[in-house]
């Protein structure tokens, strides 16, 4: 078929030539130089804007997408035009979302069924908007269920029209490595993905072994560490630690505080927050002066749900509505421990060096599918990377209020466990930091002293722009953000 043939030729030449951004480190990255496709040559040679269609389907993807948009602007020597689907963060970067991102923010197999018609309608709308936009590159961020259907649909449309498709990129490689039969699913991705931007160090070699273009760009959560980097400094702390301002928070709200993070999706909050409520009530029997702080996602639906639920809690609780990252990390800095639903929050607590407990429950069908298909013993990323239960987990049927309260009490009282989590954080975050050879210090698009150069989103943006041969072109004017 046309697309497979083009991809074969492109990857064949791309694999034969490699580029080095930093000879000192010597790590090689695939070079897309000498672009074969019309889309690459047109975008690289013409004076027109580089058109980027970007899709995020959940809050964490919205943050990743917004940072990628900012880094693309910072690096690109050409004007950029964005279209697609995203949330509040991507809209702050100038995206006019096709529809509200919450329309497609659904997690879990069984949880998906009641929303199938709406999601199918939004899928068709997204694909139609993408085709009308005539993008040079399409970037989907995480949310593989929706993202891969978008990419498959676009591939089929361009094949039918016998036209060269845009460069198709997926940011956050799916964790097929964790699933039985995952290798076969990696093989199938070659049909509709040109390049994967990987956030775990072992993913890129695995993807390449299956014929997929892939680059390790670092874990997006590390970018949070730039929030408290003074403008006079040029990089985040090398141990990737965030120290929020917790003193005022403690003085105002008390001295024994637990950060409670039920999730960013409606389904997660509905399922986890009642469990967390009872767990905190049980914990208060041993710590009568305890308080909970609950930062919410930047979603009005989730925020309203959390505020309504927490207003009925038996213990004092402070809701930080639509919490910014700064507000969230200030709350973490005041906290003695954290209780979170498995996901991005566990990594944010790690960045803040807050000892924590990770919890997870889902629809019984979804839980059965996970238990029957996974190859992993743990669910939280720190434990997976270290292959050790450094962070206590309460999963599935064992995720009960009594179990959560018991684990929280252990975390609060066991100083060795607290220290183990803090020291393990250094090791985990070092593993997830972007390789220095991806920092493009030699590029005319970026100065060595640029304080943003070590961000994962910069490595991701550079990988995309290199396909179009734009990384050696100096910017015509500086971009600030």
FIDO-388750 format. One line per 5 residues: number of its first residue (from 1); for each residue x, y, z of C-alpha. Coordinates in Angstrom, 2 decimals, decimal comma, always signed. Layout:
BEGIN
NUM) X:Y:Z; ...
END
This chain:
BEGIN
1) +0,00:+0,00:+0,00; +1,09:+3,58:-0,65; +1,62:+4,58:+2,96; +3,52:+1,47:+3,96; +5,81:+1,89:+0,95
6) +6,55:+5,52:+1,76; +7,22:+4,72:+5,40; +9,52:+1,84:+4,43; +11,64:+4,06:+2,17; +11,68:+6,90:+4,69
11) +12,72:+4,63:+7,56; +15,26:+2,80:+5,42; +17,09:+6,01:+4,55; +16,51:+7,44:+8,02; +18,14:+4,41:+9,64
16) +21,17:+4,62:+7,34; +22,01:+8,17:+8,38; +22,19:+9,27:+11,98; +22,97:+12,56:+13,62; +24,69:+13,53:+16,83
21) +23,63:+16,56:+18,74; +26,41:+16,20:+21,27; +29,59:+14,38:+20,32; +30,67:+14,52:+23,95; +27,89:+12,17:+24,99
26) +27,72:+10,38:+21,69; +24,15:+9,11:+21,93; +22,67:+8,76:+18,48; +19,25:+9,85:+17,39; +17,49:+8,90:+14,17
31) +17,93:+11,51:+11,48; +15,06:+12,37:+9,22; +17,35:+14,59:+7,13; +17,01:+14,65:+3,37; +13,24:+14,58:+3,77
36) +11,61:+12,31:+1,24; +7,98:+13,21:+1,72; +6,32:+16,18:+0,14; +5,04:+17,31:+3,50; +8,57:+17,61:+4,91
41) +10,07:+19,38:+1,91; +7,09:+21,71:+1,53; +7,16:+22,74:+5,18; +10,94:+23,07:+5,30; +11,45:+25,04:+2,08
46) +8,40:+27,26:+1,81; +7,64:+30,51:+3,60; +4,26:+29,31:+4,83; +3,48:+28,55:+8,47; +4,23:+25,11:+9,86
51) +0,79:+23,68:+10,56; +0,56:+21,44:+13,64; -2,62:+19,53:+14,49; -2,38:+18,38:+18,11; -4,78:+16,22:+20,12
56) -4,87:+15,62:+23,89; -7,65:+13,63:+25,54; -7,05:+14,01:+29,27; -5,70:+16,56:+31,78; -2,16:+15,20:+31,94
61) -2,01:+15,18:+28,14; -3,25:+18,78:+28,11; -0,26:+19,80:+30,23; +2,15:+17,84:+28,03; +0,60:+19,25:+24,88
66) +0,75:+22,85:+26,10; +4,43:+22,53:+26,97; +5,18:+20,99:+23,59; +3,41:+23,88:+21,87; +5,51:+26,37:+23,82
71) +8,75:+24,56:+23,02; +7,90:+24,28:+19,34; +7,41:+28,03:+19,27; +10,68:+28,58:+21,07; +12,69:+26,39:+18,68
76) +11,01:+26,79:+15,31; +12,53:+29,27:+12,84; +9,16:+29,29:+11,04; +5,82:+30,69:+12,20; +3,53:+28,01:+13,63
81) -0,19:+27,48:+13,38; -1,98:+25,12:+15,76; -5,34:+23,41:+15,60; -6,80:+20,40:+17,38; -8,26:+19,27:+20,69
86) -7,05:+20,20:+24,14; -7,89:+21,64:+27,52; -7,28:+24,85:+29,44; -3,48:+24,67:+29,31; -3,33:+24,19:+25,54
91) -5,87:+26,96:+25,09; -3,54:+29,28:+27,02; -0,94:+28,49:+24,36; -3,35:+29,67:+21,68; -5,26:+26,51:+20,73
96) -8,91:+26,96:+19,80; -10,07:+23,46:+20,73; -12,51:+21,80:+18,34; -14,62:+20,82:+21,37; -14,24:+20,51:+25,13
101) -11,59:+17,94:+25,93; -13,75:+16,53:+28,77; -16,01:+15,04:+26,08; -13,40:+12,32:+25,44; -11,80:+12,02:+28,89
106) -12,83:+8,48:+29,78; -10,63:+5,78:+31,31; -11,14:+2,02:+31,39; -12,75:-0,53:+29,08; -16,04:-0,97:+30,91
111) -16,23:+2,74:+31,79; -16,10:+3,58:+28,08; -19,34:+1,89:+26,99; -21,88:+4,46:+28,24; -20,01:+7,19:+26,34
116) -19,36:+5,37:+23,07; -21,73:+7,37:+20,88; -20,41:+10,75:+22,05; -16,78:+9,68:+21,67; -17,41:+8,24:+18,21
121) -19,02:+11,51:+17,15; -16,07:+13,50:+18,52; -13,64:+11,16:+16,77; -15,25:+11,82:+13,39; -15,27:+15,54:+14,12
126) -11,58:+15,51:+15,06; -10,55:+13,65:+11,92; -12,61:+15,95:+9,68; -11,05:+19,04:+11,28; -7,57:+17,57:+10,84
131) -8,10:+16,91:+7,14; -9,51:+20,40:+6,59; -6,53:+21,96:+8,40; -4,06:+20,27:+5,98; -1,39:+19,85:+8,67
136) +2,29:+19,19:+8,09; +2,40:+17,21:+11,33; -0,22:+15,55:+13,54; +0,72:+15,01:+17,19; -1,48:+12,92:+19,46
141) -0,68:+12,97:+23,17; -1,22:+9,87:+25,32; -4,89:+8,65:+25,51; -4,07:+5,89:+23,05; -7,65:+4,68:+22,63
146) -8,79:+7,94:+21,05; -5,40:+8,97:+19,66; -4,76:+5,79:+17,71; -8,23:+5,89:+16,15; -7,48:+9,41:+14,97
151) -4,17:+8,32:+13,44; -5,65:+5,19:+11,86; -8,52:+7,19:+10,35; -6,16:+9,80:+8,91; -3,93:+7,09:+7,46
156) -6,90:+5,46:+5,74; -8,18:+8,77:+4,36; -4,85:+9,76:+2,82; -4,36:+6,27:+1,39; -7,77:+6,41:-0,22
161) -6,99:+9,82:-1,70; -3,54:+8,56:-2,76; -1,98:+11,62:-1,14; +1,09:+11,96:+1,04; -0,05:+11,99:+4,69
166) +1,31:+14,41:+7,28; +4,05:+13,36:+9,67; +2,20:+11,31:+12,32; +3,66:+11,50:+15,84; +2,43:+10,02:+19,10
171) +3,74:+11,53:+22,35; +3,88:+9,13:+25,35; +4,43:+5,63:+24,00; +1,77:+3,14:+25,10; +2,92:+0,79:+27,86
176) +2,59:-2,35:+25,73; +5,75:-3,59:+27,41; +3,60:-4,15:+30,51; +1,04:-6,38:+28,76; +1,01:-9,97:+27,62
181) +1,13:-9,95:+23,82; +2,32:-6,36:+23,80; +4,99:-7,05:+21,16; +2,36:-7,82:+18,54; +0,60:-4,54:+19,26
186) +3,87:-2,66:+18,82; +4,26:-4,28:+15,41; +0,82:-3,07:+14,35; +1,63:+0,56:+15,17; +3,93:+0,79:+12,15
191) +0,83:+1,09:+10,00; -0,23:+4,46:+11,41; +2,60:+6,03:+13,47; +5,74:+7,57:+11,97; +7,46:+8,42:+15,24
196) +6,99:+7,83:+18,96; +8,14:+10,28:+21,61; +8,95:+8,02:+24,57; +8,99:+9,09:+28,21; +10,69:+6,01:+29,70
201) +14,33:+5,19:+28,85; +13,80:+1,56:+27,84; +10,89:+2,27:+25,48; +12,79:+3,74:+22,51; +15,12:+0,75:+21,98
206) +12,14:-1,59:+22,29; +10,15:+0,37:+19,72; +13,08:+0,55:+17,31; +13,48:-3,22:+17,56; +9,96:-3,45:+16,15
211) +10,68:-1,07:+13,29; +9,16:+2,02:+14,86; +10,85:+5,40:+14,83; +11,28:+6,42:+18,47; +13,13:+8,94:+20,66
216) +13,43:+9,06:+24,43; +12,72:+12,67:+25,40; +12,45:+12,42:+29,20; +9,44:+12,20:+31,49; +7,11:+15,24:+31,21
221) +6,60:+15,56:+34,97; +10,23:+16,64:+35,34; +9,30:+19,90:+33,68; +7,46:+20,86:+36,86; +10,88:+21,38:+38,44
226) +11,37:+24,52:+36,35; +8,64:+26,35:+38,23; +10,95:+27,48:+41,03; +14,11:+28,04:+38,98; +15,14:+31,71:+39,32
231) +15,46:+33,53:+36,01; +19,16:+34,06:+36,65; +19,73:+30,30:+36,65; +19,76:+28,17:+33,53; +18,57:+24,75:+34,52
236) +16,43:+22,82:+36,95; +18,03:+21,27:+40,04; +20,01:+18,21:+39,01; +18,19:+16,05:+41,53; +14,85:+17,25:+40,10
241) +13,47:+18,24:+43,51; +10,67:+20,77:+43,92; +10,53:+22,68:+47,17; +7,24:+24,52:+47,45; +6,47:+27,18:+50,03
246) +4,71:+25,24:+52,74; +5,42:+27,35:+55,84; +2,55:+29,79:+55,35; +0,23:+26,92:+54,45; +1,04:+25,11:+57,69
251) +0,69:+28,25:+59,79; -2,75:+28,85:+58,33; -4,13:+25,30:+58,24; -2,34:+23,19:+60,86; +0,68:+20,99:+61,37
256) -0,47:+17,49:+60,37; -1,56:+17,61:+56,73; -2,19:+14,86:+54,17; -2,32:+15,67:+50,46; -5,25:+13,76:+48,95
261) -5,30:+13,35:+45,17; -8,24:+11,29:+43,86; -7,42:+11,75:+40,16; -8,12:+14,10:+37,29; -10,91:+12,19:+35,52
266) -14,55:+12,18:+36,54; -14,70:+8,38:+36,75; -11,60:+8,24:+38,98; -12,92:+10,88:+41,36; -16,31:+9,19:+41,66
271) -14,69:+5,88:+42,51; -11,74:+6,95:+44,66; -12,90:+9,97:+46,66; -15,46:+8,03:+48,80; -12,73:+5,52:+49,69
276) -10,33:+8,33:+50,57; -12,99:+10,03:+52,71; -13,49:+6,96:+54,92; -9,73:+6,27:+55,03; -9,06:+9,79:+56,30
281) -11,83:+9,42:+58,89; -10,20:+6,18:+60,11; -6,79:+7,87:+60,23; -8,23:+10,72:+62,32; -8,94:+8,21:+65,10
286) -5,17:+8,08:+65,68; -4,44:+11,66:+64,58; -7,40:+13,77:+65,77; -5,88:+17,05:+64,53; -5,21:+15,83:+61,00
291) -6,32:+17,84:+57,97; -6,61:+16,93:+54,31; -5,68:+19,21:+51,42; -7,28:+18,29:+48,09; -5,90:+20,07:+45,00
296) -8,25:+19,55:+42,05; -7,56:+19,24:+38,34; -8,14:+22,25:+36,11; -11,57:+21,00:+35,13; -14,73:+22,71:+36,36
301) -16,60:+19,40:+36,36; -13,99:+17,66:+38,54; -13,57:+20,69:+40,79; -17,30:+20,97:+41,47; -17,54:+17,26:+42,16
306) -14,65:+17,37:+44,64; -15,94:+20,47:+46,43; -19,43:+19,01:+46,80; -18,09:+15,72:+48,17; -15,44:+17,15:+50,50
311) -17,96:+19,53:+52,06; -19,51:+16,46:+53,76; -16,26:+15,02:+55,16; -16,00:+14,29:+58,87; -12,49:+15,77:+59,13
316) -11,31:+19,27:+58,17; -10,37:+19,43:+54,50; -9,08:+22,25:+52,32; -9,93:+22,12:+48,62; -7,57:+23,96:+46,28
321) -9,87:+24,40:+43,28; -8,40:+24,11:+39,77; -4,99:+24,10:+41,41; -2,08:+25,51:+39,49; +1,18:+23,57:+39,70
326) +2,59:+26,19:+42,08; -0,41:+25,89:+44,41; -0,21:+22,12:+44,28; +3,47:+21,99:+45,19; +2,98:+24,52:+48,01
331) +0,36:+22,15:+49,45; +2,78:+19,23:+49,01; +5,51:+21,16:+50,83; +3,20:+21,50:+53,84; +2,18:+17,83:+53,79
336) +3,45:+15,01:+55,98; +2,25:+12,37:+53,52; +0,24:+11,90:+50,35; -2,62:+9,62:+49,32; -3,12:+9,45:+45,57
341) -4,73:+7,53:+42,76; -2,14:+5,86:+40,55; -1,00:+8,20:+37,79; +0,78:+11,52:+37,35; +0,10:+12,51:+40,97
346) +2,39:+9,77:+42,28; +5,25:+11,24:+40,24; +4,49:+14,77:+41,43; +4,60:+13,64:+45,05; +7,93:+12,00:+44,25
351) +9,27:+15,29:+42,84; +8,21:+17,03:+46,05; +9,77:+14,22:+48,16; +6,47:+13,62:+49,96; +6,17:+10,03:+51,32
356) +2,99:+8,59:+49,86; +0,57:+5,74:+49,36; -0,74:+4,84:+45,88; -4,27:+3,50:+45,43; -6,22:+2,12:+42,48
361) -9,74:+0,81:+41,94; -11,72:+0,48:+38,71; -14,83:-1,15:+37,31; -14,70:-4,91:+38,12; -14,45:-5,76:+34,41
366) -11,55:-3,34:+33,95; -9,82:-4,75:+37,01; -10,22:-8,30:+35,69; -8,75:-7,28:+32,33; -5,77:-5,62:+33,99
371) -5,04:-8,58:+36,28; -5,38:-11,11:+33,46; -3,23:-9,21:+30,95; -0,49:-7,44:+32,90; +3,04:-8,78:+33,27
376) +3,84:-6,40:+36,12; +3,79:-6,83:+39,88; +3,36:-3,11:+40,61; +1,26:-0,30:+39,21; +3,08:+2,91:+40,23
381) +6,00:+3,99:+38,05; +8,60:+4,34:+40,86; +7,98:+0,75:+41,95; +8,03:-0,50:+38,34; +11,36:+1,19:+37,57
386) +12,99:+0,01:+40,80; +11,22:-3,38:+40,76; +10,55:-2,90:+44,44; +7,56:-1,80:+46,56; +9,22:+1,43:+47,69
391) +5,88:+3,25:+47,57; +3,10:+1,27:+49,32; +0,28:+0,29:+46,96; -3,33:-0,69:+47,66; -4,82:-2,14:+44,50
396) -8,16:-3,56:+43,41; -9,86:-5,59:+46,16; -7,15:-4,65:+48,67; -7,88:-0,96:+48,16; -10,17:-0,55:+51,16
401) -10,44:+2,43:+53,53; -9,03:+0,33:+56,35; -6,02:-0,73:+54,27; -5,38:+2,83:+53,10; -5,57:+4,19:+56,64
406) -3,17:+1,50:+57,86; -0,64:+2,26:+55,11; -0,87:+6,00:+55,73; -0,26:+5,48:+59,44; +2,78:+3,37:+58,58
411) +4,14:+6,07:+56,27; +3,61:+8,73:+58,94; +5,34:+6,73:+61,68; +8,03:+4,72:+59,90; +10,97:+7,07:+59,43
416) +12,99:+4,45:+57,55; +10,19:+4,11:+55,01; +10,06:+7,90:+54,62; +13,79:+8,09:+54,02; +13,70:+5,18:+51,56
421) +11,06:+6,94:+49,47; +13,07:+10,17:+49,45; +16,36:+8,55:+48,47; +14,66:+6,37:+45,86; +13,19:+9,51:+44,31
426) +16,68:+10,68:+43,32; +17,33:+7,38:+41,55; +13,98:+7,24:+39,74; +14,02:+10,85:+38,56; +17,60:+10,51:+37,32
431) +16,49:+7,55:+35,19; +13,69:+9,63:+33,69; +15,69:+12,77:+32,85; +16,21:+13,57:+29,16; +19,59:+12,51:+27,76
436) +21,97:+15,46:+27,46; +22,62:+14,67:+23,79; +19,07:+15,72:+22,97; +19,51:+19,26:+24,20; +20,46:+20,78:+20,84
441) +23,12:+23,09:+22,24; +24,89:+23,17:+18,88; +21,75:+24,14:+16,97; +21,39:+27,62:+15,55; +17,86:+27,60:+16,93
446) +18,95:+27,61:+20,58; +21,72:+29,10:+22,65; +23,64:+26,97:+25,15; +22,66:+29,34:+27,93; +18,94:+28,94:+27,29
451) +17,36:+28,13:+30,66; +14,66:+25,99:+29,01; +17,03:+23,71:+27,11; +16,83:+20,69:+29,41; +13,06:+20,41:+29,37
456) +11,61:+17,17:+28,02; +9,25:+19,20:+25,84; +12,26:+20,83:+24,16; +13,68:+17,43:+23,25; +10,24:+16,44:+21,90
461) +9,90:+19,65:+19,89; +13,40:+19,26:+18,45; +12,63:+15,71:+17,31; +9,57:+16,94:+15,40; +11,31:+19,94:+13,84
466) +14,31:+17,87:+12,77; +12,04:+15,84:+10,49; +11,44:+19,04:+8,53; +15,12:+20,00:+8,50; +14,43:+23,06:+10,68
471) +16,85:+22,49:+13,54; +19,83:+24,11:+11,81; +17,96:+27,26:+10,82; +18,39:+30,25:+13,15; +15,27:+31,83:+14,56
476) +14,38:+35,17:+13,01; +13,27:+36,61:+16,35; +13,32:+35,43:+19,98; +10,22:+33,94:+21,53; +9,40:+34,48:+25,18
481) +6,86:+32,59:+27,27
END
